[in-house]
């Protein structure tokens, strides 16, 4: 998956999930990075990076400073 883009969403909780077919295209034992970016016209920009590998169960949490709240990445192969 190269990217998913769209207009910045209103504050709230959002969930992205990918099915097994999509995840099977990713190589195991390879480092990946989930980039989450929020950009507002004539305002703040924020980028959160969450590194992960696809071969094991994993969870990471990060919190943005301005535009992005708490981000939780959970991988369950």
PDB file of N, CA, C and O in Angstrom:
ATOM      1  N   UNK A   1       0.853  -1.163   0.000  1.00  0.00           N
ATOM      2  CA  UNK A   1       0.000   0.000   0.000  1.00  0.00           C
ATOM      3  C   UNK A   1       0.896   1.222   0.000  1.00  0.00           C
ATOM      4  O   UNK A   1       1.761   1.376   0.862  1.00  0.00           O
ATOM      5  N   UNK A   2       0.686   2.054  -0.940  1.00  0.00           N
ATOM      6  CA  UNK A   2       1.523   3.228  -1.055  1.00  0.00           C
ATOM      7  C   UNK A   2       0.973   4.374  -0.230  1.00  0.00           C
ATOM      8  O   UNK A   2       1.741   5.112   0.386  1.00  0.00           O
ATOM      9  N   UNK A   3      -0.325   4.536  -0.204  1.00  0.00           N
ATOM     10  CA  UNK A   3      -0.886   5.623   0.576  1.00  0.00           C
ATOM     11  C   UNK A   3      -2.393   5.695   0.478  1.00  0.00           C
ATOM     12  O   UNK A   3      -3.010   5.227  -0.479  1.00  0.00           O
ATOM     13  N   UNK A   4      -2.953   6.291   1.494  1.00  0.00           N
ATOM     14  CA  UNK A   4      -4.378   6.594   1.528  1.00  0.00           C
ATOM     15  C   UNK A   4      -4.445   8.075   1.866  1.00  0.00           C
ATOM     16  O   UNK A   4      -3.886   8.505   2.875  1.00  0.00           O
ATOM     17  N   UNK A   5      -5.113   8.850   1.045  1.00  0.00           N
ATOM     18  CA  UNK A   5      -5.165  10.287   1.277  1.00  0.00           C
ATOM     19  C   UNK A   5      -6.600  10.771   1.225  1.00  0.00           C
ATOM     20  O   UNK A   5      -7.466  10.150   0.608  1.00  0.00           O
ATOM     21  N   UNK A   6      -6.829  11.886   1.884  1.00  0.00           N
ATOM     22  CA  UNK A   6      -8.144  12.492   1.862  1.00  0.00           C
ATOM     23  C   UNK A   6      -8.133  13.772   2.661  1.00  0.00           C
ATOM     24  O   UNK A   6      -7.134  14.123   3.289  1.00  0.00           O
ATOM     25  N   UNK A   7      -9.234  14.456   2.631  1.00  0.00           N
ATOM     26  CA  UNK A   7      -9.342  15.695   3.401  1.00  0.00           C
ATOM     27  C   UNK A   7      -9.197  15.386   4.885  1.00  0.00           C
ATOM     28  O   UNK A   7      -9.594  14.316   5.346  1.00  0.00           O
ATOM     29  N   UNK A   8      -8.628  16.325   5.628  1.00  0.00           N
ATOM     30  CA  UNK A   8      -8.501  16.159   7.076  1.00  0.00           C
ATOM     31  C   UNK A   8      -9.895  15.997   7.676  1.00  0.00           C
ATOM     32  O   UNK A   8     -10.817  16.751   7.366  1.00  0.00           O
ATOM     33  N   UNK A   9     -10.019  15.020   8.521  1.00  0.00           N
ATOM     34  CA  UNK A   9     -11.314  14.725   9.126  1.00  0.00           C
ATOM     35  C   UNK A   9     -11.524  15.548  10.395  1.00  0.00           C
ATOM     36  O   UNK A   9     -10.581  16.076  10.985  1.00  0.00           O
ATOM     37  N   UNK A  10     -12.768  15.636  10.785  1.00  0.00           N
ATOM     38  CA  UNK A  10     -13.101  16.341  12.028  1.00  0.00           C
ATOM     39  C   UNK A  10     -12.559  15.549  13.215  1.00  0.00           C
ATOM     40  O   UNK A  10     -12.289  14.356  13.084  1.00  0.00           O
ATOM     41  N   UNK A  11     -12.398  16.189  14.362  1.00  0.00           N
ATOM     42  CA  UNK A  11     -11.936  15.462  15.555  1.00  0.00           C
ATOM     43  C   UNK A  11     -12.826  14.258  15.838  1.00  0.00           C
ATOM     44  O   UNK A  11     -14.043  14.314  15.663  1.00  0.00           O
ATOM     45  N   UNK A  12     -12.214  13.195  16.267  1.00  0.00           N
ATOM     46  CA  UNK A  12     -12.956  11.986  16.578  1.00  0.00           C
ATOM     47  C   UNK A  12     -12.057  10.776  16.486  1.00  0.00           C
ATOM     48  O   UNK A  12     -10.858  10.901  16.237  1.00  0.00           O
ATOM     49  N   UNK A  13     -12.632   9.609  16.685  1.00  0.00           N
ATOM     50  CA  UNK A  13     -11.889   8.363  16.587  1.00  0.00           C
ATOM     51  C   UNK A  13     -12.171   7.738  15.227  1.00  0.00           C
ATOM     52  O   UNK A  13     -13.314   7.673  14.774  1.00  0.00           O
ATOM     53  N   UNK A  14     -11.097   7.280  14.589  1.00  0.00           N
ATOM     54  CA  UNK A  14     -11.213   6.659  13.280  1.00  0.00           C
ATOM     55  C   UNK A  14     -10.439   5.353  13.290  1.00  0.00           C
ATOM     56  O   UNK A  14      -9.425   5.232  13.977  1.00  0.00           O
ATOM     57  N   UNK A  15     -10.907   4.391  12.542  1.00  0.00           N
ATOM     58  CA  UNK A  15     -10.260   3.087  12.492  1.00  0.00           C
ATOM     59  C   UNK A  15     -10.016   2.707  11.039  1.00  0.00           C
ATOM     60  O   UNK A  15     -10.910   2.797  10.197  1.00  0.00           O
ATOM     61  N   UNK A  16      -8.785   2.280  10.761  1.00  0.00           N
ATOM     62  CA  UNK A  16      -8.451   1.718   9.461  1.00  0.00           C
ATOM     63  C   UNK A  16      -8.122   0.263   9.684  1.00  0.00           C
ATOM     64  O   UNK A  16      -7.418  -0.073  10.636  1.00  0.00           O
ATOM     65  N   UNK A  17      -8.607  -0.589   8.842  1.00  0.00           N
ATOM     66  CA  UNK A  17      -8.233  -1.993   8.929  1.00  0.00           C
ATOM     67  C   UNK A  17      -8.042  -2.512   7.515  1.00  0.00           C
ATOM     68  O   UNK A  17      -8.651  -2.021   6.565  1.00  0.00           O
ATOM     69  N   UNK A  18      -7.186  -3.514   7.397  1.00  0.00           N
ATOM     70  CA  UNK A  18      -6.852  -4.067   6.101  1.00  0.00           C
ATOM     71  C   UNK A  18      -7.084  -5.561   6.151  1.00  0.00           C
ATOM     72  O   UNK A  18      -6.770  -6.215   7.145  1.00  0.00           O
ATOM     73  N   UNK A  19      -7.629  -6.094   5.086  1.00  0.00           N
ATOM     74  CA  UNK A  19      -7.911  -7.520   5.087  1.00  0.00           C
ATOM     75  C   UNK A  19      -6.646  -8.328   4.777  1.00  0.00           C
ATOM     76  O   UNK A  19      -5.615  -7.782   4.384  1.00  0.00           O
ATOM     77  N   UNK A  20      -6.757  -9.612   4.962  1.00  0.00           N
ATOM     78  CA  UNK A  20      -5.621 -10.520   4.805  1.00  0.00           C
ATOM     79  C   UNK A  20      -5.017 -10.440   3.403  1.00  0.00           C
ATOM     80  O   UNK A  20      -3.798 -10.521   3.252  1.00  0.00           O
ATOM     81  N   UNK A  21      -5.839 -10.287   2.398  1.00  0.00           N
ATOM     82  CA  UNK A  21      -5.353 -10.210   1.018  1.00  0.00           C
ATOM     83  C   UNK A  21      -4.418  -9.016   0.837  1.00  0.00           C
ATOM     84  O   UNK A  21      -3.369  -9.137   0.204  1.00  0.00           O
ATOM     85  N   UNK A  22      -4.796  -7.865   1.392  1.00  0.00           N
ATOM     86  CA  UNK A  22      -3.954  -6.672   1.288  1.00  0.00           C
ATOM     87  C   UNK A  22      -2.648  -6.848   2.065  1.00  0.00           C
ATOM     88  O   UNK A  22      -1.576  -6.494   1.575  1.00  0.00           O
ATOM     89  N   UNK A  23      -2.745  -7.389   3.262  1.00  0.00           N
ATOM     90  CA  UNK A  23      -1.560  -7.551   4.099  1.00  0.00           C
ATOM     91  C   UNK A  23      -0.605  -8.601   3.563  1.00  0.00           C
ATOM     92  O   UNK A  23       0.599  -8.521   3.805  1.00  0.00           O
ATOM     93  N   UNK A  24      -1.123  -9.587   2.836  1.00  0.00           N
ATOM     94  CA  UNK A  24      -0.256 -10.622   2.268  1.00  0.00           C
ATOM     95  C   UNK A  24       0.687 -10.078   1.206  1.00  0.00           C
ATOM     96  O   UNK A  24       1.650 -10.750   0.837  1.00  0.00           O
ATOM     97  N   UNK A  25       0.430  -8.872   0.707  1.00  0.00           N
ATOM     98  CA  UNK A  25       1.336  -8.270  -0.272  1.00  0.00           C
ATOM     99  C   UNK A  25       2.579  -7.685   0.399  1.00  0.00           C
ATOM    100  O   UNK A  25       3.557  -7.372  -0.279  1.00  0.00           O
ATOM    101  N   UNK A  26       2.548  -7.536   1.719  1.00  0.00           N
ATOM    102  CA  UNK A  26       3.704  -7.008   2.445  1.00  0.00           C
ATOM    103  C   UNK A  26       4.667  -8.136   2.789  1.00  0.00           C
ATOM    104  O   UNK A  26       4.237  -9.231   3.152  1.00  0.00           O
ATOM    105  N   UNK A  27       5.944  -7.880   2.679  1.00  0.00           N
ATOM    106  CA  UNK A  27       6.955  -8.888   2.974  1.00  0.00           C
ATOM    107  C   UNK A  27       7.202  -8.969   4.476  1.00  0.00           C
ATOM    108  O   UNK A  27       7.249  -7.948   5.162  1.00  0.00           O
ATOM    109  N   UNK A  28       7.359 -10.197   4.982  1.00  0.00           N
ATOM    110  CA  UNK A  28       7.686 -10.374   6.397  1.00  0.00           C
ATOM    111  C   UNK A  28       9.156 -10.030   6.621  1.00  0.00           C
ATOM    112  O   UNK A  28       9.950  -9.975   5.682  1.00  0.00           O
ATOM    113  N   UNK A  29       9.494  -9.803   7.880  1.00  0.00           N
ATOM    114  CA  UNK A  29      10.860  -9.438   8.286  1.00  0.00           C
ATOM    115  C   UNK A  29      11.379  -8.218   7.531  1.00  0.00           C
ATOM    116  O   UNK A  29      12.577  -8.108   7.272  1.00  0.00           O
ATOM    117  N   UNK A  30      10.497  -7.323   7.186  1.00  0.00           N
ATOM    118  CA  UNK A  30      10.846  -6.084   6.496  1.00  0.00           C
ATOM    119  C   UNK A  30      10.355  -4.921   7.337  1.00  0.00           C
ATOM    120  O   UNK A  30       9.263  -4.975   7.904  1.00  0.00           O
ATOM    121  N   UNK A  31      11.149  -3.881   7.419  1.00  0.00           N
ATOM    122  CA  UNK A  31      10.753  -2.694   8.176  1.00  0.00           C
ATOM    123  C   UNK A  31       9.823  -1.823   7.335  1.00  0.00           C
ATOM    124  O   UNK A  31      10.101  -1.532   6.172  1.00  0.00           O
ATOM    125  N   UNK A  32       8.711  -1.416   7.950  1.00  0.00           N
ATOM    126  CA  UNK A  32       7.754  -0.514   7.328  1.00  0.00           C
ATOM    127  C   UNK A  32       7.527   0.667   8.266  1.00  0.00           C
ATOM    128  O   UNK A  32       7.857   0.603   9.450  1.00  0.00           O
ATOM    129  N   UNK A  33       6.963   1.740   7.731  1.00  0.00           N
ATOM    130  CA  UNK A  33       6.617   2.892   8.550  1.00  0.00           C
ATOM    131  C   UNK A  33       5.216   3.352   8.179  1.00  0.00           C
ATOM    132  O   UNK A  33       4.911   3.575   7.008  1.00  0.00           O
ATOM    133  N   UNK A  34       4.373   3.490   9.189  1.00  0.00           N
ATOM    134  CA  UNK A  34       3.050   4.086   9.001  1.00  0.00           C
ATOM    135  C   UNK A  34       3.210   5.585   9.250  1.00  0.00           C
ATOM    136  O   UNK A  34       3.580   5.999  10.348  1.00  0.00           O
ATOM    137  N   UNK A  35       2.932   6.395   8.229  1.00  0.00           N
ATOM    138  CA  UNK A  35       3.003   7.843   8.344  1.00  0.00           C
ATOM    139  C   UNK A  35       1.589   8.401   8.431  1.00  0.00           C
ATOM    140  O   UNK A  35       0.745   8.109   7.583  1.00  0.00           O
ATOM    141  N   UNK A  36       1.339   9.193   9.446  1.00  0.00           N
ATOM    142  CA  UNK A  36       0.036   9.841   9.603  1.00  0.00           C
ATOM    143  C   UNK A  36       0.297  11.335   9.624  1.00  0.00           C
ATOM    144  O   UNK A  36       1.039  11.843  10.465  1.00  0.00           O
ATOM    145  N   UNK A  37      -0.329  12.032   8.679  1.00  0.00           N
ATOM    146  CA  UNK A  37      -0.057  13.449   8.529  1.00  0.00           C
ATOM    147  C   UNK A  37      -1.358  14.240   8.519  1.00  0.00           C
ATOM    148  O   UNK A  37      -2.343  13.826   7.906  1.00  0.00           O
ATOM    149  N   UNK A  38      -1.353  15.374   9.199  1.00  0.00           N
ATOM    150  CA  UNK A  38      -2.476  16.301   9.160  1.00  0.00           C
ATOM    151  C   UNK A  38      -1.918  17.656   8.732  1.00  0.00           C
ATOM    152  O   UNK A  38      -0.967  18.167   9.324  1.00  0.00           O
ATOM    153  N   UNK A  39      -2.529  18.229   7.691  1.00  0.00           N
ATOM    154  CA  UNK A  39      -2.087  19.522   7.171  1.00  0.00           C
ATOM    155  C   UNK A  39      -3.316  20.394   7.001  1.00  0.00           C
ATOM    156  O   UNK A  39      -4.304  19.995   6.383  1.00  0.00           O
ATOM    157  N   UNK A  40      -3.239  21.571   7.550  1.00  0.00           N
ATOM    158  CA  UNK A  40      -4.349  22.512   7.401  1.00  0.00           C
ATOM    159  C   UNK A  40      -3.877  23.685   6.546  1.00  0.00           C
ATOM    160  O   UNK A  40      -2.750  24.160   6.685  1.00  0.00           O
ATOM    161  N   UNK A  41      -4.752  24.136   5.669  1.00  0.00           N
ATOM    162  CA  UNK A  41      -4.408  25.267   4.822  1.00  0.00           C
ATOM    163  C   UNK A  41      -4.145  26.487   5.697  1.00  0.00           C
ATOM    164  O   UNK A  41      -4.978  26.859   6.524  1.00  0.00           O
ATOM    165  N   UNK A  42      -3.003  27.093   5.512  1.00  0.00           N
ATOM    166  CA  UNK A  42      -2.596  28.286   6.264  1.00  0.00           C
ATOM    167  C   UNK A  42      -2.609  28.052   7.768  1.00  0.00           C
ATOM    168  O   UNK A  42      -2.957  28.950   8.535  1.00  0.00           O
ATOM    169  N   UNK A  43      -2.230  26.842   8.196  1.00  0.00           N
ATOM    170  CA  UNK A  43      -2.197  26.545   9.635  1.00  0.00           C
ATOM    171  C   UNK A  43      -1.135  25.484   9.902  1.00  0.00           C
ATOM    172  O   UNK A  43      -0.144  25.372   9.180  1.00  0.00           O
ATOM    173  N   UNK A  44      -1.365  24.719  10.944  1.00  0.00           N
ATOM    174  CA  UNK A  44      -0.384  23.744  11.393  1.00  0.00           C
ATOM    175  C   UNK A  44      -0.283  22.530  10.485  1.00  0.00           C
ATOM    176  O   UNK A  44      -1.207  22.194   9.744  1.00  0.00           O
ATOM    177  N   UNK A  45       0.886  21.880  10.570  1.00  0.00           N
ATOM    178  CA  UNK A  45       1.143  20.615   9.894  1.00  0.00           C
ATOM    179  C   UNK A  45       1.769  19.705  10.937  1.00  0.00           C
ATOM    180  O   UNK A  45       2.617  20.131  11.721  1.00  0.00           O
ATOM    181  N   UNK A  46       1.345  18.452  10.939  1.00  0.00           N
ATOM    182  CA  UNK A  46       1.901  17.505  11.905  1.00  0.00           C
ATOM    183  C   UNK A  46       2.062  16.142  11.247  1.00  0.00           C
ATOM    184  O   UNK A  46       1.217  15.716  10.460  1.00  0.00           O
ATOM    185  N   UNK A  47       3.152  15.469  11.579  1.00  0.00           N
ATOM    186  CA  UNK A  47       3.451  14.159  11.016  1.00  0.00           C
ATOM    187  C   UNK A  47       3.865  13.230  12.146  1.00  0.00           C
ATOM    188  O   UNK A  47       4.733  13.564  12.953  1.00  0.00           O
ATOM    189  N   UNK A  48       3.236  12.061  12.197  1.00  0.00           N
ATOM    190  CA  UNK A  48       3.595  11.016  13.160  1.00  0.00           C
ATOM    191  C   UNK A  48       4.069   9.812  12.352  1.00  0.00           C
ATOM    192  O   UNK A  48       3.424   9.410  11.383  1.00  0.00           O
ATOM    193  N   UNK A  49       5.203   9.241  12.759  1.00  0.00           N
ATOM    194  CA  UNK A  49       5.740   8.048  12.103  1.00  0.00           C
ATOM    195  C   UNK A  49       5.767   6.901  13.098  1.00  0.00           C
ATOM    196  O   UNK A  49       6.272   7.043  14.212  1.00  0.00           O
ATOM    197  N   UNK A  50       5.217   5.762  12.686  1.00  0.00           N
ATOM    198  CA  UNK A  50       5.210   4.564  13.518  1.00  0.00           C
ATOM    199  C   UNK A  50       5.879   3.423  12.760  1.00  0.00           C
ATOM    200  O   UNK A  50       5.273   2.846  11.857  1.00  0.00           O
ATOM    201  N   UNK A  51       7.128   3.088  13.115  1.00  0.00           N
ATOM    202  CA  UNK A  51       7.797   1.976  12.453  1.00  0.00           C
ATOM    203  C   UNK A  51       7.254   0.637  12.956  1.00  0.00           C
ATOM    204  O   UNK A  51       6.881   0.511  14.123  1.00  0.00           O
ATOM    205  N   UNK A  52       7.212  -0.373  12.059  1.00  0.00           N
ATOM    206  CA  UNK A  52       6.727  -1.697  12.443  1.00  0.00           C
ATOM    207  C   UNK A  52       7.233  -2.741  11.467  1.00  0.00           C
ATOM    208  O   UNK A  52       7.704  -2.410  10.379  1.00  0.00           O
ATOM    209  N   UNK A  53       7.133  -4.008  11.861  1.00  0.00           N
ATOM    210  CA  UNK A  53       7.345  -5.135  10.958  1.00  0.00           C
ATOM    211  C   UNK A  53       6.063  -5.947  10.956  1.00  0.00           C
ATOM    212  O   UNK A  53       5.299  -5.914  11.920  1.00  0.00           O
ATOM    213  N   UNK A  54       5.830  -6.667   9.887  1.00  0.00           N
ATOM    214  CA  UNK A  54       4.547  -7.339   9.691  1.00  0.00           C
ATOM    215  C   UNK A  54       4.533  -8.765  10.234  1.00  0.00           C
ATOM    216  O   UNK A  54       3.475  -9.395  10.237  1.00  0.00           O
ATOM    217  N   UNK A  55       5.655  -9.296  10.689  1.00  0.00           N
ATOM    218  CA  UNK A  55       5.752 -10.710  11.020  1.00  0.00           C
ATOM    219  C   UNK A  55       5.374 -11.068  12.450  1.00  0.00           C
ATOM    220  O   UNK A  55       5.344 -12.254  12.780  1.00  0.00           O
ATOM    221  N   UNK A  56       5.086 -10.105  13.307  1.00  0.00           N
ATOM    222  CA  UNK A  56       4.768 -10.429  14.691  1.00  0.00           C
ATOM    223  C   UNK A  56       3.694  -9.493  15.245  1.00  0.00           C
ATOM    224  O   UNK A  56       3.442  -8.414  14.708  1.00  0.00           O
ATOM    225  N   UNK A  57       3.080  -9.934  16.317  1.00  0.00           N
ATOM    226  CA  UNK A  57       2.088  -9.103  16.979  1.00  0.00           C
ATOM    227  C   UNK A  57       2.779  -7.876  17.550  1.00  0.00           C
ATOM    228  O   UNK A  57       3.867  -7.972  18.118  1.00  0.00           O
ATOM    229  N   UNK A  58       2.141  -6.721  17.396  1.00  0.00           N
ATOM    230  CA  UNK A  58       2.815  -5.479  17.740  1.00  0.00           C
ATOM    231  C   UNK A  58       1.786  -4.417  18.073  1.00  0.00           C
ATOM    232  O   UNK A  58       0.702  -4.385  17.490  1.00  0.00           O
ATOM    233  N   UNK A  59       2.127  -3.547  19.014  1.00  0.00           N
ATOM    234  CA  UNK A  59       1.281  -2.388  19.289  1.00  0.00           C
ATOM    235  C   UNK A  59       2.164  -1.208  19.651  1.00  0.00           C
ATOM    236  O   UNK A  59       3.112  -1.347  20.424  1.00  0.00           O
ATOM    237  N   UNK A  60       1.856  -0.048  19.093  1.00  0.00           N
ATOM    238  CA  UNK A  60       2.579   1.184  19.392  1.00  0.00           C
ATOM    239  C   UNK A  60       1.576   2.305  19.542  1.00  0.00           C
ATOM    240  O   UNK A  60       0.525   2.305  18.902  1.00  0.00           O
ATOM    241  N   UNK A  61       1.909   3.263  20.395  1.00  0.00           N
ATOM    242  CA  UNK A  61       1.050   4.428  20.609  1.00  0.00           C
ATOM    243  C   UNK A  61       1.896   5.685  20.495  1.00  0.00           C
ATOM    244  O   UNK A  61       3.040   5.723  20.948  1.00  0.00           O
ATOM    245  N   UNK A  62       1.329   6.694  19.895  1.00  0.00           N
ATOM    246  CA  UNK A  62       1.967   8.006  19.818  1.00  0.00           C
ATOM    247  C   UNK A  62       0.867   9.047  19.928  1.00  0.00           C
ATOM    248  O   UNK A  62      -0.290   8.792  19.595  1.00  0.00           O
ATOM    249  N   UNK A  63       1.243  10.201  20.393  1.00  0.00           N
ATOM    250  CA  UNK A  63       0.308  11.313  20.491  1.00  0.00           C
ATOM    251  C   UNK A  63       0.937  12.514  19.797  1.00  0.00           C
ATOM    252  O   UNK A  63       2.108  12.829  20.007  1.00  0.00           O
ATOM    253  N   UNK A  64       0.147  13.171  18.975  1.00  0.00           N
ATOM    254  CA  UNK A  64       0.625  14.370  18.303  1.00  0.00           C
ATOM    255  C   UNK A  64       0.656  15.551  19.253  1.00  0.00           C
ATOM    256  O   UNK A  64       0.163  15.474  20.378  1.00  0.00           O
ATOM    257  N   UNK A  65       1.236  16.634  18.792  1.00  0.00           N
ATOM    258  CA  UNK A  65       1.352  17.838  19.615  1.00  0.00           C
ATOM    259  C   UNK A  65       0.234  18.840  19.377  1.00  0.00           C
ATOM    260  O   UNK A  65      -0.173  19.550  20.296  1.00  0.00           O
ATOM    261  N   UNK A  66      -0.271  18.901  18.135  1.00  0.00           N
ATOM    262  CA  UNK A  66      -1.234  19.947  17.801  1.00  0.00           C
ATOM    263  C   UNK A  66      -2.476  19.377  17.108  1.00  0.00           C
ATOM    264  O   UNK A  66      -3.580  19.439  17.648  1.00  0.00           O
ATOM    265  N   UNK A  67      -2.285  18.829  15.926  1.00  0.00           N
ATOM    266  CA  UNK A  67      -3.406  18.419  15.086  1.00  0.00           C
ATOM    267  C   UNK A  67      -3.860  16.976  15.295  1.00  0.00           C
ATOM    268  O   UNK A  67      -5.029  16.656  15.082  1.00  0.00           O
ATOM    269  N   UNK A  68      -2.950  16.113  15.707  1.00  0.00           N
ATOM    270  CA  UNK A  68      -3.257  14.688  15.804  1.00  0.00           C
ATOM    271  C   UNK A  68      -3.295  14.274  17.273  1.00  0.00           C
ATOM    272  O   UNK A  68      -2.373  14.568  18.034  1.00  0.00           O
ATOM    273  N   UNK A  69      -4.353  13.601  17.657  1.00  0.00           N
ATOM    274  CA  UNK A  69      -4.464  13.090  19.014  1.00  0.00           C
ATOM    275  C   UNK A  69      -3.721  11.778  19.146  1.00  0.00           C
ATOM    276  O   UNK A  69      -2.688  11.585  18.505  1.00  0.00           O
ATOM    277  N   UNK A  70      -4.225  10.882  19.960  1.00  0.00           N
ATOM    278  CA  UNK A  70      -3.584   9.596  20.169  1.00  0.00           C
ATOM    279  C   UNK A  70      -3.764   8.686  18.958  1.00  0.00           C
ATOM    280  O   UNK A  70      -4.859   8.564  18.409  1.00  0.00           O
ATOM    281  N   UNK A  71      -2.663   8.051  18.553  1.00  0.00           N
ATOM    282  CA  UNK A  71      -2.670   7.091  17.457  1.00  0.00           C
ATOM    283  C   UNK A  71      -2.222   5.751  18.025  1.00  0.00           C
ATOM    284  O   UNK A  71      -1.188   5.667  18.688  1.00  0.00           O
ATOM    285  N   UNK A  72      -2.995   4.710  17.768  1.00  0.00           N
ATOM    286  CA  UNK A  72      -2.636   3.365  18.216  1.00  0.00           C
ATOM    287  C   UNK A  72      -2.546   2.469  16.981  1.00  0.00           C
ATOM    288  O   UNK A  72      -3.502   2.341  16.216  1.00  0.00           O
ATOM    289  N   UNK A  73      -1.392   1.860  16.808  1.00  0.00           N
ATOM    290  CA  UNK A  73      -1.186   0.907  15.719  1.00  0.00           C
ATOM    291  C   UNK A  73      -1.114  -0.478  16.322  1.00  0.00           C
ATOM    292  O   UNK A  73      -0.255  -0.750  17.160  1.00  0.00           O
ATOM    293  N   UNK A  74      -2.016  -1.363  15.900  1.00  0.00           N
ATOM    294  CA  UNK A  74      -2.036  -2.730  16.387  1.00  0.00           C
ATOM    295  C   UNK A  74      -1.918  -3.665  15.189  1.00  0.00           C
ATOM    296  O   UNK A  74      -2.669  -3.558  14.220  1.00  0.00           O
ATOM    297  N   UNK A  75      -0.960  -4.582  15.277  1.00  0.00           N
ATOM    298  CA  UNK A  75      -0.769  -5.571  14.223  1.00  0.00           C
ATOM    299  C   UNK A  75      -0.975  -6.954  14.840  1.00  0.00           C
ATOM    300  O   UNK A  75      -0.323  -7.320  15.818  1.00  0.00           O
ATOM    301  N   UNK A  76      -1.893  -7.707  14.249  1.00  0.00           N
ATOM    302  CA  UNK A  76      -2.153  -9.071  14.701  1.00  0.00           C
ATOM    303  C   UNK A  76      -2.128  -9.978  13.480  1.00  0.00           C
ATOM    304  O   UNK A  76      -3.147 -10.155  12.812  1.00  0.00           O
ATOM    305  N   UNK A  77      -0.953 -10.560  13.185  1.00  0.00           N
ATOM    306  CA  UNK A  77      -0.839 -11.419  12.003  1.00  0.00           C
ATOM    307  C   UNK A  77      -1.655 -12.699  12.136  1.00  0.00           C
ATOM    308  O   UNK A  77      -1.662 -13.525  11.223  1.00  0.00           O
TER     309      UNK A  77
END
